[in-house]
Amino acid sequence: PRSLSLLLALAGCDSGFGKQAARHLDSMGFKVFASVLDLESAGAKELRQSCSPSLTLLQMDLTKPDDIRKAQQLVQPQTASTGLWGLVNNAGFDDTIADAELSPLCKFRTCMDVNFFGTLELTKALLPLLRSSRGRIVTVSSPAGDMPYPCLAAYGASKAALTLLMDTFRSELEPWGVKVSVILPGYFKTGTSCDPAYWHEKNEQLLASLPTDLLQAYGEEYIHEINKQFVKFMKIANEDLSLVVNSIADALISTTPAPRYYPGRGIRLIYFIHHYLPSVIRDLFLKAFFINQKLPRALQPKHQNGLKQE
């Protein structure tokens, strides 16, 4: 596959897993088409400086069909004689950490547009090239798509749809010789995921958007506490992205790539608990390990007593 073309299709190759994977695969000798949201971003400039001249940067927003069509039109003639060896889907969006009831419906739609529909549209656009080379599809999903992580309903639902889609592709594309792998990373520092200022801003935006009755039922302190716990949790995230990048590379070059990869500490333990222990144990573990919501204001004894007295 080193002589074939490899497309890295990402919603943000200018940071995180995408940037590291583009650099690593370029160094391995692949011809890389790396998509970024902004061709003038710091990450895009870094890739131009650190990678070989064979790396091509593409501007692409996965929520815009025209961007996907332009990327397809650019890649297709350059891979006409060999086909396309690999597609790496690394789209990931989430800017709301809150209970499902507190998460605006528009956030669910945005997560689905980026994490699911955009990835689906790009994959379908490039499948003819991948079939002709009997190539690979590698998709970065999330354990939150397999398990009910507290306060990640919008993100988790989109990743659950994505994982199931790729499992279906794996079965359907087997006769064509196309191998499909899903990467389920642990907790890594990527982009704004570990920036307290970013999450503080998003938390304030959420509070301002909530209806008065819903805000009174849960309480501002409830929402602030969730945000505080999440920021604290992300401080333990791993800064070394090589485990994920190596999993992506193995899925692309191994003669027998794994259907699923679990890079990151503790992920296999979480999956063991998820699959083999009662759901009540799993839920307690996720709350202890990730976010443990306090009682909403309306359910607190003092508040209930006050309502009864009134």
Short mmCIF file of the C-alpha atoms (twelve columns), coordinates in Angstrom:
data_MODEL
# 
_entry.id   MODEL 
# 
loop_
_atom_site.group_PDB 
_atom_site.id 
_atom_site.type_symbol 
_atom_site.label_atom_id 
_atom_site.label_alt_id 
_atom_site.label_comp_id 
_atom_site.label_asym_id 
_atom_site.label_seq_id 
_atom_site.Cartn_x 
_atom_site.Cartn_y 
_atom_site.Cartn_z 
_atom_site.pdbx_PDB_model_num 
ATOM 1   C CA . PRO A 1   0.000   0.000  0.000   1 
ATOM 2   C CA . ARG A 2   2.947   2.384  0.312   1 
ATOM 3   C CA . SER A 3   2.716   3.117  -3.434  1 
ATOM 4   C CA . LEU A 4   -0.994  3.892  -3.257  1 
ATOM 5   C CA . SER A 5   -2.682  7.096  -2.191  1 
ATOM 6   C CA . LEU A 6   -4.026  7.521  1.313   1 
ATOM 7   C CA . LEU A 7   -6.672  10.056 2.146   1 
ATOM 8   C CA . LEU A 8   -7.030  11.274 5.694   1 
ATOM 9   C CA . ALA A 9   -10.550 12.674 5.856   1 
ATOM 10  C CA . LEU A 10  -10.886 14.731 9.007   1 
ATOM 11  C CA . ALA A 11  -13.058 17.495 10.407  1 
ATOM 12  C CA . GLY A 12  -9.873  19.018 11.839  1 
ATOM 13  C CA . CYS A 13  -6.495  17.721 10.697  1 
ATOM 14  C CA . ASP A 14  -5.014  20.919 12.061  1 
ATOM 15  C CA . SER A 15  -5.069  19.428 15.586  1 
ATOM 16  C CA . GLY A 16  -5.248  16.255 17.658  1 
ATOM 17  C CA . PHE A 17  -5.260  12.752 16.220  1 
ATOM 18  C CA . GLY A 18  -5.628  14.027 12.660  1 
ATOM 19  C CA . LYS A 19  -2.549  16.209 12.644  1 
ATOM 20  C CA . GLN A 20  -0.389  13.551 14.302  1 
ATOM 21  C CA . ALA A 21  -1.671  10.800 11.998  1 
ATOM 22  C CA . ALA A 22  -1.110  12.905 8.874   1 
ATOM 23  C CA . ARG A 23  2.478   13.576 9.898   1 
ATOM 24  C CA . HIS A 24  3.144   9.944  10.832  1 
ATOM 25  C CA . LEU A 25  1.645   8.434  7.671   1 
ATOM 26  C CA . ASP A 26  3.440   10.967 5.495   1 
ATOM 27  C CA . SER A 27  6.722   9.899  7.119   1 
ATOM 28  C CA . MET A 28  5.884   6.265  6.268   1 
ATOM 29  C CA . GLY A 29  5.821   7.124  2.580   1 
ATOM 30  C CA . PHE A 30  2.108   7.394  1.917   1 
ATOM 31  C CA . LYS A 31  0.698   10.120 -0.286  1 
ATOM 32  C CA . VAL A 32  -1.611  11.879 2.144   1 
ATOM 33  C CA . PHE A 33  -4.591  14.105 1.399   1 
ATOM 34  C CA . ALA A 34  -5.299  15.750 4.729   1 
ATOM 35  C CA . SER A 35  -8.452  17.801 5.168   1 
ATOM 36  C CA . VAL A 36  -8.631  20.801 7.491   1 
ATOM 37  C CA . LEU A 37  -11.342 23.291 8.319   1 
ATOM 38  C CA . ASP A 38  -8.997  26.234 7.784   1 
ATOM 39  C CA . LEU A 39  -6.039  26.159 5.403   1 
ATOM 40  C CA . GLU A 40  -4.478  29.068 7.305   1 
ATOM 41  C CA . SER A 41  -4.768  27.544 10.793  1 
ATOM 42  C CA . ALA A 42  -1.656  27.060 12.905  1 
ATOM 43  C CA . GLY A 43  -1.955  23.284 12.554  1 
ATOM 44  C CA . ALA A 44  -2.262  23.453 8.772   1 
ATOM 45  C CA . LYS A 45  0.838   25.655 8.589   1 
ATOM 46  C CA . GLU A 46  2.676   23.212 10.851  1 
ATOM 47  C CA . LEU A 47  1.813   20.311 8.533   1 
ATOM 48  C CA . ARG A 48  3.108   22.233 5.521   1 
ATOM 49  C CA . GLN A 49  6.412   22.825 7.298   1 
ATOM 50  C CA . SER A 50  6.907   19.372 8.839   1 
ATOM 51  C CA . CYS A 51  5.607   17.037 6.112   1 
ATOM 52  C CA . SER A 52  6.921   16.092 2.696   1 
ATOM 53  C CA . PRO A 53  5.822   17.902 -0.487  1 
ATOM 54  C CA . SER A 54  3.621   14.918 -1.361  1 
ATOM 55  C CA . LEU A 55  1.153   15.790 1.421   1 
ATOM 56  C CA . THR A 56  -1.822  17.719 0.088   1 
ATOM 57  C CA . LEU A 57  -3.995  19.874 2.343   1 
ATOM 58  C CA . LEU A 58  -7.687  20.137 1.519   1 
ATOM 59  C CA . GLN A 59  -10.203 22.561 2.973   1 
ATOM 60  C CA . MET A 60  -13.262 20.568 3.962   1 
ATOM 61  C CA . ASP A 61  -16.206 21.012 6.294   1 
ATOM 62  C CA . LEU A 62  -18.032 17.696 6.602   1 
ATOM 63  C CA . THR A 63  -21.365 19.468 7.054   1 
ATOM 64  C CA . LYS A 64  -21.054 21.019 3.575   1 
ATOM 65  C CA . PRO A 65  -21.745 18.636 0.652   1 
ATOM 66  C CA . ASP A 66  -19.963 20.987 -1.757  1 
ATOM 67  C CA . ASP A 67  -16.729 20.637 0.247   1 
ATOM 68  C CA . ILE A 68  -16.982 16.843 0.125   1 
ATOM 69  C CA . ARG A 69  -17.687 16.931 -3.611  1 
ATOM 70  C CA . LYS A 70  -14.667 19.180 -4.230  1 
ATOM 71  C CA . ALA A 71  -12.428 16.845 -2.210  1 
ATOM 72  C CA . GLN A 72  -13.680 13.871 -4.206  1 
ATOM 73  C CA . GLN A 73  -13.025 15.696 -7.475  1 
ATOM 74  C CA . LEU A 74  -9.485  16.532 -6.402  1 
ATOM 75  C CA . VAL A 75  -8.608  13.046 -5.183  1 
ATOM 76  C CA . GLN A 76  -10.247 11.001 -7.924  1 
ATOM 77  C CA . PRO A 77  -7.952  11.875 -10.875 1 
ATOM 78  C CA . GLN A 78  -4.853  11.427 -8.712  1 
ATOM 79  C CA . THR A 79  -5.912  7.914  -7.711  1 
ATOM 80  C CA . ALA A 80  -7.416  6.813  -11.034 1 
ATOM 81  C CA . SER A 81  -4.665  4.313  -11.852 1 
ATOM 82  C CA . THR A 82  -4.303  2.762  -8.397  1 
ATOM 83  C CA . GLY A 83  -7.512  3.424  -6.543  1 
ATOM 84  C CA . LEU A 84  -7.538  4.823  -3.031  1 
ATOM 85  C CA . TRP A 85  -5.865  2.681  -0.405  1 
ATOM 86  C CA . GLY A 86  -7.321  4.177  2.744   1 
ATOM 87  C CA . LEU A 87  -9.859  6.552  4.198   1 
ATOM 88  C CA . VAL A 88  -9.442  7.715  7.786   1 
ATOM 89  C CA . ASN A 89  -12.547 9.299  9.297   1 
ATOM 90  C CA . ASN A 90  -11.660 11.391 12.325  1 
ATOM 91  C CA . ALA A 91  -14.633 13.731 12.616  1 
ATOM 92  C CA . GLY A 92  -15.536 14.611 16.158  1 
ATOM 93  C CA . PHE A 93  -17.664 17.396 17.602  1 
ATOM 94  C CA . ASP A 94  -19.080 17.989 21.069  1 
ATOM 95  C CA . ASP A 95  -19.509 21.246 22.954  1 
ATOM 96  C CA . THR A 96  -22.172 20.301 25.497  1 
ATOM 97  C CA . ILE A 97  -21.590 18.442 28.760  1 
ATOM 98  C CA . ALA A 98  -25.009 18.081 30.360  1 
ATOM 99  C CA . ASP A 99  -27.934 15.767 30.959  1 
ATOM 100 C CA . ALA A 100 -29.899 14.875 27.832  1 
ATOM 101 C CA . GLU A 101 -32.861 16.944 29.039  1 
ATOM 102 C CA . LEU A 102 -30.604 19.957 29.486  1 
ATOM 103 C CA . SER A 103 -28.870 19.568 26.109  1 
ATOM 104 C CA . PRO A 104 -30.545 21.690 23.397  1 
ATOM 105 C CA . LEU A 105 -31.954 19.720 20.490  1 
ATOM 106 C CA . CYS A 106 -29.759 21.685 18.095  1 
ATOM 107 C CA . LYS A 107 -26.686 20.176 19.785  1 
ATOM 108 C CA . PHE A 108 -27.951 16.663 19.028  1 
ATOM 109 C CA . ARG A 109 -28.449 17.665 15.399  1 
ATOM 110 C CA . THR A 110 -24.996 19.244 15.109  1 
ATOM 111 C CA . CYS A 111 -23.321 16.164 16.574  1 
ATOM 112 C CA . MET A 112 -25.193 13.964 14.105  1 
ATOM 113 C CA . ASP A 113 -24.365 16.271 11.183  1 
ATOM 114 C CA . VAL A 114 -20.628 16.235 11.897  1 
ATOM 115 C CA . ASN A 115 -19.984 12.888 13.551  1 
ATOM 116 C CA . PHE A 116 -22.406 10.749 11.554  1 
ATOM 117 C CA . PHE A 117 -23.913 12.251 8.394   1 
ATOM 118 C CA . GLY A 118 -20.733 14.011 7.265   1 
ATOM 119 C CA . THR A 119 -18.687 10.853 7.735   1 
ATOM 120 C CA . LEU A 120 -21.324 8.793  5.937   1 
ATOM 121 C CA . GLU A 121 -21.433 11.173 2.978   1 
ATOM 122 C CA . LEU A 122 -17.652 11.276 2.619   1 
ATOM 123 C CA . THR A 123 -17.338 7.496  2.909   1 
ATOM 124 C CA . LYS A 124 -19.986 6.904  0.247   1 
ATOM 125 C CA . ALA A 125 -18.327 9.459  -2.035  1 
ATOM 126 C CA . LEU A 126 -14.983 7.647  -1.896  1 
ATOM 127 C CA . LEU A 127 -16.173 4.034  -1.792  1 
ATOM 128 C CA . PRO A 128 -15.776 3.419  -5.552  1 
ATOM 129 C CA . LEU A 129 -12.066 4.289  -5.251  1 
ATOM 130 C CA . LEU A 130 -11.680 2.139  -2.134  1 
ATOM 131 C CA . ARG A 131 -13.397 -0.828 -3.747  1 
ATOM 132 C CA . SER A 132 -11.154 -0.672 -6.790  1 
ATOM 133 C CA . SER A 133 -8.038  -0.958 -4.579  1 
ATOM 134 C CA . ARG A 134 -9.598  -3.385 -2.057  1 
ATOM 135 C CA . GLY A 135 -8.543  -0.781 0.492   1 
ATOM 136 C CA . ARG A 136 -9.276  0.223  4.071   1 
ATOM 137 C CA . ILE A 137 -11.712 2.385  6.000   1 
ATOM 138 C CA . VAL A 138 -10.570 3.445  9.470   1 
ATOM 139 C CA . THR A 139 -12.928 5.446  11.657  1 
ATOM 140 C CA . VAL A 140 -12.267 7.079  15.009  1 
ATOM 141 C CA . SER A 141 -15.392 6.654  17.136  1 
ATOM 142 C CA . SER A 142 -15.741 6.695  20.938  1 
ATOM 143 C CA . PRO A 143 -16.526 4.419  23.887  1 
ATOM 144 C CA . ALA A 144 -19.283 6.959  24.628  1 
ATOM 145 C CA . GLY A 145 -21.064 5.460  21.628  1 
ATOM 146 C CA . ASP A 146 -21.167 2.045  23.305  1 
ATOM 147 C CA . MET A 147 -21.875 2.984  26.921  1 
ATOM 148 C CA . PRO A 148 -24.149 5.536  28.628  1 
ATOM 149 C CA . TYR A 149 -21.536 8.001  29.821  1 
ATOM 150 C CA . PRO A 150 -23.313 10.581 32.005  1 
ATOM 151 C CA . CYS A 151 -23.841 13.960 30.332  1 
ATOM 152 C CA . LEU A 152 -22.632 12.864 26.876  1 
ATOM 153 C CA . ALA A 153 -25.971 11.941 25.301  1 
ATOM 154 C CA . ALA A 154 -25.695 14.128 22.175  1 
ATOM 155 C CA . TYR A 155 -22.113 13.116 21.425  1 
ATOM 156 C CA . GLY A 156 -22.619 9.480  22.434  1 
ATOM 157 C CA . ALA A 157 -25.745 9.021  20.333  1 
ATOM 158 C CA . SER A 158 -23.936 10.265 17.222  1 
ATOM 159 C CA . LYS A 159 -20.943 8.024  17.891  1 
ATOM 160 C CA . ALA A 160 -23.245 5.044  18.519  1 
ATOM 161 C CA . ALA A 161 -24.784 5.599  15.087  1 
ATOM 162 C CA . LEU A 162 -21.308 5.954  13.579  1 
ATOM 163 C CA . THR A 163 -19.981 2.743  15.138  1 
ATOM 164 C CA . LEU A 164 -23.002 0.746  13.997  1 
ATOM 165 C CA . LEU A 165 -22.667 2.199  10.506  1 
ATOM 166 C CA . MET A 166 -19.039 1.104  10.277  1 
ATOM 167 C CA . ASP A 167 -19.862 -2.370 11.615  1 
ATOM 168 C CA . THR A 168 -22.462 -2.617 8.850   1 
ATOM 169 C CA . PHE A 169 -19.964 -1.428 6.246   1 
ATOM 170 C CA . ARG A 170 -17.525 -4.071 7.496   1 
ATOM 171 C CA . SER A 171 -19.987 -6.837 6.745   1 
ATOM 172 C CA . GLU A 172 -21.272 -5.436 3.471   1 
ATOM 173 C CA . LEU A 173 -17.864 -4.577 1.998   1 
ATOM 174 C CA . GLU A 174 -16.188 -7.878 2.868   1 
ATOM 175 C CA . PRO A 175 -16.981 -9.422 -0.560  1 
ATOM 176 C CA . TRP A 176 -15.248 -6.428 -2.152  1 
ATOM 177 C CA . GLY A 177 -12.104 -7.006 -0.121  1 
ATOM 178 C CA . VAL A 178 -12.432 -3.678 1.732   1 
ATOM 179 C CA . LYS A 179 -11.487 -3.973 5.409   1 
ATOM 180 C CA . VAL A 180 -13.147 -1.691 7.964   1 
ATOM 181 C CA . SER A 181 -11.819 -0.869 11.443  1 
ATOM 182 C CA . VAL A 182 -13.114 1.300  14.271  1 
ATOM 183 C CA . ILE A 183 -10.825 3.051  16.749  1 
ATOM 184 C CA . LEU A 184 -12.269 3.565  20.248  1 
ATOM 185 C CA . PRO A 185 -9.763  5.801  22.075  1 
ATOM 186 C CA . GLY A 186 -9.519  6.456  25.779  1 
ATOM 187 C CA . TYR A 187 -9.036  9.936  27.195  1 
ATOM 188 C CA . PHE A 188 -6.546  12.020 25.249  1 
ATOM 189 C CA . LYS A 189 -5.817  15.738 25.146  1 
ATOM 190 C CA . THR A 190 -6.939  16.950 21.722  1 
ATOM 191 C CA . GLY A 191 -7.924  20.405 20.547  1 
ATOM 192 C CA . THR A 192 -10.096 22.251 23.057  1 
ATOM 193 C CA . SER A 193 -11.120 19.084 24.938  1 
ATOM 194 C CA . CYS A 194 -8.962  19.998 27.939  1 
ATOM 195 C CA . ASP A 195 -9.303  23.790 27.883  1 
ATOM 196 C CA . PRO A 196 -11.172 24.958 31.037  1 
ATOM 197 C CA . ALA A 197 -11.856 28.387 29.498  1 
ATOM 198 C CA . TYR A 198 -13.551 26.780 26.497  1 
ATOM 199 C CA . TRP A 199 -15.830 24.640 28.658  1 
ATOM 200 C CA . HIS A 200 -16.606 27.568 30.971  1 
ATOM 201 C CA . GLU A 201 -17.776 29.571 27.955  1 
ATOM 202 C CA . LYS A 202 -19.912 26.679 26.690  1 
ATOM 203 C CA . ASN A 203 -21.371 26.180 30.163  1 
ATOM 204 C CA . GLU A 204 -22.416 29.846 30.347  1 
ATOM 205 C CA . GLN A 205 -23.988 29.600 26.889  1 
ATOM 206 C CA . LEU A 206 -25.945 26.540 27.994  1 
ATOM 207 C CA . LEU A 207 -27.233 28.282 31.114  1 
ATOM 208 C CA . ALA A 208 -28.360 31.280 29.066  1 
ATOM 209 C CA . SER A 209 -30.252 29.045 26.623  1 
ATOM 210 C CA . LEU A 210 -32.278 27.016 29.122  1 
ATOM 211 C CA . PRO A 211 -35.982 27.701 29.771  1 
ATOM 212 C CA . THR A 212 -36.635 29.188 33.221  1 
ATOM 213 C CA . ASP A 213 -38.666 26.226 34.504  1 
ATOM 214 C CA . LEU A 214 -35.984 23.720 33.481  1 
ATOM 215 C CA . LEU A 215 -33.225 25.816 35.031  1 
ATOM 216 C CA . GLN A 216 -35.184 26.074 38.264  1 
ATOM 217 C CA . ALA A 217 -35.826 22.326 38.375  1 
ATOM 218 C CA . TYR A 218 -32.148 21.411 38.016  1 
ATOM 219 C CA . GLY A 219 -30.487 24.499 39.445  1 
ATOM 220 C CA . GLU A 220 -27.497 26.477 38.206  1 
ATOM 221 C CA . GLU A 221 -25.281 24.842 40.835  1 
ATOM 222 C CA . TYR A 222 -26.144 21.401 39.384  1 
ATOM 223 C CA . ILE A 223 -24.941 22.437 35.907  1 
ATOM 224 C CA . HIS A 224 -21.835 24.191 37.256  1 
ATOM 225 C CA . GLU A 225 -20.901 21.056 39.230  1 
ATOM 226 C CA . ILE A 226 -21.111 18.886 36.104  1 
ATOM 227 C CA . ASN A 227 -18.829 21.262 34.243  1 
ATOM 228 C CA . LYS A 228 -16.405 21.322 37.177  1 
ATOM 229 C CA . GLN A 229 -16.237 17.517 37.339  1 
ATOM 230 C CA . PHE A 230 -15.689 17.213 33.584  1 
ATOM 231 C CA . VAL A 231 -12.837 19.737 33.544  1 
ATOM 232 C CA . LYS A 232 -11.253 17.926 36.500  1 
ATOM 233 C CA . PHE A 233 -11.604 14.579 34.728  1 
ATOM 234 C CA . MET A 234 -9.973  15.838 31.523  1 
ATOM 235 C CA . LYS A 235 -6.877  16.866 33.496  1 
ATOM 236 C CA . ILE A 236 -5.918  13.174 33.620  1 
ATOM 237 C CA . ALA A 237 -6.217  12.820 29.847  1 
ATOM 238 C CA . ASN A 238 -3.158  11.432 28.083  1 
ATOM 239 C CA . GLU A 239 -1.060  13.949 26.131  1 
ATOM 240 C CA . ASP A 240 0.731   11.199 24.154  1 
ATOM 241 C CA . LEU A 241 -1.402  10.559 21.070  1 
ATOM 242 C CA . SER A 242 0.897   7.860  19.665  1 
ATOM 243 C CA . LEU A 243 -1.305  4.995  20.874  1 
ATOM 244 C CA . VAL A 244 -4.166  6.216  18.694  1 
ATOM 245 C CA . VAL A 245 -1.921  7.095  15.740  1 
ATOM 246 C CA . ASN A 246 -0.297  3.650  15.873  1 
ATOM 247 C CA . SER A 247 -3.725  2.009  15.921  1 
ATOM 248 C CA . ILE A 248 -4.710  3.987  12.825  1 
ATOM 249 C CA . ALA A 249 -1.495  2.962  11.068  1 
ATOM 250 C CA . ASP A 250 -1.942  -0.714 11.989  1 
ATOM 251 C CA . ALA A 251 -5.506  -0.690 10.675  1 
ATOM 252 C CA . LEU A 252 -4.168  0.661  7.372   1 
ATOM 253 C CA . ILE A 253 -1.147  -1.578 6.819   1 
ATOM 254 C CA . SER A 254 -1.767  -4.830 8.709   1 
ATOM 255 C CA . THR A 255 -2.701  -7.817 6.552   1 
ATOM 256 C CA . THR A 256 -5.283  -8.694 9.212   1 
ATOM 257 C CA . PRO A 257 -6.434  -5.430 10.810  1 
ATOM 258 C CA . ALA A 258 -8.576  -5.708 13.933  1 
ATOM 259 C CA . PRO A 259 -12.258 -4.788 13.610  1 
ATOM 260 C CA . ARG A 260 -11.836 -2.673 16.748  1 
ATOM 261 C CA . TYR A 261 -8.901  -1.001 18.458  1 
ATOM 262 C CA . TYR A 262 -8.932  0.194  22.090  1 
ATOM 263 C CA . PRO A 263 -5.991  2.586  22.575  1 
ATOM 264 C CA . GLY A 264 -5.760  4.180  25.992  1 
ATOM 265 C CA . ARG A 265 -5.408  3.112  29.571  1 
ATOM 266 C CA . GLY A 266 -8.381  1.538  31.287  1 
ATOM 267 C CA . ILE A 267 -10.527 1.146  28.169  1 
ATOM 268 C CA . ARG A 268 -10.449 -2.650 28.088  1 
ATOM 269 C CA . LEU A 269 -11.394 -2.741 31.780  1 
ATOM 270 C CA . ILE A 270 -14.369 -0.470 31.089  1 
ATOM 271 C CA . TYR A 271 -15.496 -2.726 28.258  1 
ATOM 272 C CA . PHE A 272 -15.136 -5.791 30.456  1 
ATOM 273 C CA . ILE A 273 -17.364 -4.155 33.084  1 
ATOM 274 C CA . HIS A 274 -19.801 -3.091 30.382  1 
ATOM 275 C CA . HIS A 275 -20.176 -6.529 28.811  1 
ATOM 276 C CA . TYR A 276 -19.840 -8.921 31.741  1 
ATOM 277 C CA . LEU A 277 -21.176 -7.180 34.842  1 
ATOM 278 C CA . PRO A 278 -24.746 -6.054 35.620  1 
ATOM 279 C CA . SER A 279 -25.789 -2.703 34.184  1 
ATOM 280 C CA . VAL A 280 -26.170 -1.229 37.679  1 
ATOM 281 C CA . ILE A 281 -22.467 -1.922 38.321  1 
ATOM 282 C CA . ARG A 282 -21.529 -0.381 34.974  1 
ATOM 283 C CA . ASP A 283 -23.560 2.749  35.663  1 
ATOM 284 C CA . LEU A 284 -22.063 3.167  39.128  1 
ATOM 285 C CA . PHE A 285 -18.568 2.709  37.699  1 
ATOM 286 C CA . LEU A 286 -19.102 5.321  34.979  1 
ATOM 287 C CA . LYS A 287 -20.383 7.826  37.524  1 
ATOM 288 C CA . ALA A 288 -17.474 7.171  39.875  1 
ATOM 289 C CA . PHE A 289 -14.957 7.283  37.041  1 
ATOM 290 C CA . PHE A 290 -16.390 10.106 34.909  1 
ATOM 291 C CA . ILE A 291 -19.208 12.376 36.154  1 
ATOM 292 C CA . ASN A 292 -21.405 11.782 39.183  1 
ATOM 293 C CA . GLN A 293 -24.332 14.176 39.038  1 
ATOM 294 C CA . LYS A 294 -25.595 15.586 42.308  1 
ATOM 295 C CA . LEU A 295 -29.309 15.757 43.078  1 
ATOM 296 C CA . PRO A 296 -31.149 18.366 40.997  1 
ATOM 297 C CA . ARG A 297 -32.461 21.275 43.019  1 
ATOM 298 C CA . ALA A 298 -36.108 20.102 42.830  1 
ATOM 299 C CA . LEU A 299 -35.177 16.705 44.327  1 
ATOM 300 C CA . GLN A 300 -33.150 18.010 47.246  1 
ATOM 301 C CA . PRO A 301 -34.844 17.453 50.640  1 
ATOM 302 C CA . LYS A 302 -34.643 21.116 51.679  1 
ATOM 303 C CA . HIS A 303 -36.305 22.220 48.484  1 
ATOM 304 C CA . GLN A 304 -39.008 19.580 48.700  1 
ATOM 305 C CA . ASN A 305 -39.761 20.509 52.314  1 
ATOM 306 C CA . GLY A 306 -39.994 24.133 51.352  1 
ATOM 307 C CA . LEU A 307 -42.487 23.322 48.612  1 
ATOM 308 C CA . LYS A 308 -44.632 21.292 51.043  1 
ATOM 309 C CA . GLN A 309 -44.697 24.142 53.548  1 
ATOM 310 C CA . GLU A 310 -45.823 26.554 50.887  1 
# 
